[in-house]
Amino acid sequence: MAYKINDDCISCGACEAECPVSAISAGDSKFVIDDSACIDCGACAGVCPVGAPNPKD
């Protein structure tokens, strides 16, 4: 199951730098995760100051 970044994202970029497979990139209003590249490691969730990345339902 891939992670998804919710609307709490403040676009700080901490998650992008932490992703070991480069699945995270800047979107229009927040960072986004490429479902097909995400390996569900949770590294992004561990560094996000607002808890925006969460496991996708």
FENRA-V82836 format. One record per residue. N is the residue number from 1. PHI is phi in whole degrees, -180 to 180 (* if undefined). D_CENTER is the distance of its C-alpha to the mean C-alpha in whole Angstrom. Layout:
n=[N,N]
phi=[PHI,PHI]
d_center=[D_CENTER,D_CENTER]
This chain:
n=[1,2,3,4,5,6,7,8,9,10,11,12,13,14,15,16,17,18,19,20,21,22,23,24,25,26,27,28,29,30,31,32,33,34,35,36,37,38,39,40,41,42,43,44,45,46,47,48,49,50,51,52,53,54,55,56,57]
phi=[*,-78,-91,-135,-98,-86,-71,-75,-54,-107,56,-81,88,-60,-67,-61,-68,-86,-66,-74,-118,54,-88,-110,-145,-74,-101,-66,-121,-161,-75,-131,-114,-77,-55,-74,-102,-63,-105,59,-86,81,-58,-64,-65,-70,-110,-71,-73,-118,69,-72,-76,-141,-59,-74,-75]
d_center=[13,9,6,6,5,9,11,11,9,11,10,11,9,9,5,7,10,9,8,11,11,10,8,6,8,10,11,14,13,10,7,6,5,9,10,13,11,9,11,10,11,8,9,5,7,10,10,8,12,11,10,7,5,8,10,11,14]
